[in-house]
Amino acid sequence: MRRLSLPALLALLLLVATLWLPPWPSPWLAPAWAGPVDWHEVPATSEGRQWWDAGSLRIDRDGRLSVLSRFQPAPAGAEGEEAGRPGPGSLYVMQLDCDEALFRDVSVNGLPRFRSPWQAVADDALGGSVIREACAAWAELAPS
């Protein structure tokens, strides 16, 4: 029995892979599309400014509402940015418990935060505003 040379084996594998893969455009190879963000600013506090993205409202795998949020600390003695436009700051994916008015940050700047604790909004006016507005927006969107 004759053995295939390495170049012949590679050519055969390439041929099989080419015939097996579907033609372009393939859902496996197609680029992902990220939709535009719809930032909503909540009332600023002495702590800073915060926005939430209405386009990111989703029910996550735990069955809770999640939302993308951006926090910008208050500048020390400087004027804020143009209203409605988030600037440098931190991005959070927040998991919300609308019934209990609780939230937790499950991701900060793209890095997961495993087992982050639930926080009451009593101590966080910005977080409380995000919960109220995001939960109200979801209630309008969600099917009854």
N, C-alpha and C positions, 0 to 999 in steps of 0.2 A: 504494500500500500504506500502510495506517495504522499508526502506531507506538503502542505502549502507553505510557501515562503512568507515571511513577515509582510512584505509589501502586498502580496496577493491577498493575504488574510485581511489586512486593513482595507483594501479596496472592496472586498466582499462585504465587510461590516458596514462600510459607508453606503454601499448599494442597498443593503437590507434596511438600514436606518432611513435612507431617502425614500424608499418605497413604503415604509411603515408609517412615517410621519405624514400628517395631512398637509395639503398644499396651503400656502399663505393666502389669505390671512387666517392664521390659526388662533383659536382662543387661548392656547397655551403660550403662544409667542407674541400675541398682540400687546401693545403697550397699555398700561392702566391709565384711566382718565380720572383725574381729580377735579371735582366740580369747584366752582367758585365759592368762597366763603361768604357768609352773610353775618358779619359782626354786628352785635348789639351791645352798646355800652350801658352798663348799669351806673347808677349815681356814684360819683367818686367820693372817697372818704379821705381822711388824713393819712391813711395807709397807702393810698394810691388809686389806680384806675383798673377796671376789669371789664372784659368783653366776653361774650359767649357767642358761639357760631350756631345760628339756627339751622344751617344745612347739615350739621353734624349730629343732630338729635337722633338717637337710636336706642332701641332696647337691646342691651348686651346679652351675653350668654348666661348671665346670672338672673336675667329677667328684670333688671333695673335700667332706668334711663341713664344714658351716658351722653356727655356733651364735651366738646372742645372749648377750652377757655384760655384766655390770655390775661396775665396779670402784669401790670407795670407799676413798680413801686413809685411812691411820690418823690419827685425830684427835690433835692435839698436846695430850697431857695430859688428854683428856676420855674419859668412858666411851663405849663403843660403843652402837649402837642396839639395839633389841629384836631378839633372834636370829631369823634367817630372813627379815627384812624389809629389802630393799635401800633405802637412802636416797639422798640426793644423791650424785652421782658421775658417772662417764662410762659411756656405753653403747658397746659394741664389737660389731661383727659379726666374728667370728673365723673364719678358714679353717684347718682342722686337717688335718695329715698324721698319721694315727694310727699308721702303720707306722714312720715315722721320728721320731715324737715332736717334730714341728715345728708352729709356728703362725705366723700373721701376721694383723694387724688390717686388714681390707679396708674397714672403715667405723668412724669414731669420731664419736659423737654425731650420726649421720645424714649425716656428710660422708664421701664416698668417699676412700680412700687408695690411689691408683693406684701400682702397682709397690712396694708395701710389702715389705720384706725378710722372708724366713722367719727365725724365731728358734728356737734350741734351748731346751728347757725347763730346761736345767741352771742357768741364771741366774735363773729366774723360778719360784719355788715355787708361786705362785698359778696361773700359766699352766699349769704342769705338772699341777696338780690338776684344772684344768678339762679338759685334754686327756684325762687318765686317766678321769675320770668321764663325760665326754661320749662318748668313744669306746666305753667299756664299755656305756653306755646305748644307743648306736646299734647296737652288735653284738647286743644283745638284741632290738631292734626290727626290724632289717634282715632281709629274707628270705634264707634260706641259698641 
